[in-house]
């Protein structure tokens, strides 16, 4: 393995050349987020160039194998890259359900053809994915899903409905759980399939939340043709793929507690409340709460790093993702509660250019869904109690 300090110098030099000033520092709005895909809208040409540079390097998925478009980095090298990106406060070059969820599942369960077809496009930000799991009658009881795939020889015909499908209206493809054996026990007879969102018979309808906005959609399938080549894993054993992917999804949602975004809390607070004679935030209680959050966030970042090491070594308990998801969700909600407190009366603004259309208030309301999406907090606590703490009767 190459010397890590030599690698750090290489990374630092590359970032100086390829990471422009416009993508260093907090993003000034949600529109600056880079999701890629066929329908991608970039805040500026610089944001597009940043995604393309990182994608070409494979550093949007640094630990994926290079033969599938990834960076081919070791775990230690990936940590160096992450630390250098944090050092210059670089904005994420690509936000992607393909990287966070589908990619790991394809690496474990996909065919060689599926890996070579989809993974490089995911790394480069050329394809955007959504997740077809929850249904109106099968949310927390996901195995009760009823979307049916009827065998037609070389393909299936899919009919049914999904709900809470994040960004379905913006996605290019969907990874979807369908029932392929109606007679099997509910955890069996489920298959994991992929298909294009522009396939005839696929339609979406956004769901508005209390924030006035929402990434969520209802998704409908009416006689949708799905090729059998797009089956991931074994027929009727999609639950195995689904559980593996859920662990990555919950870790991803939990990571929101560490990622944050926007201006630091202290800057927001001093801008609206002011400072005392010593230049400190002129609200001792709020100052203490912000300090407590920052300490907890730093500890959580280390926990995420340690868990990543354990997962890489095959030593992580499968239920650890539930712990990360629960704590990260609560941490993110705390952060936005403090942002509202730190913003003073201005944080209540709901419309207008000054507040970016009420971004603080809308984001705060949006975080209420963190404890529902990816499995409710109650579900996560039950998993932790039963599988990690091994409490009696849990």
Order of alpha helices (4+ residues) and beta strands (2+ residues): alpha-alpha-alpha-alpha-alpha-beta-beta-beta-beta-beta-beta-beta-beta-alpha-alpha-alpha-alpha-alpha-alpha-alpha
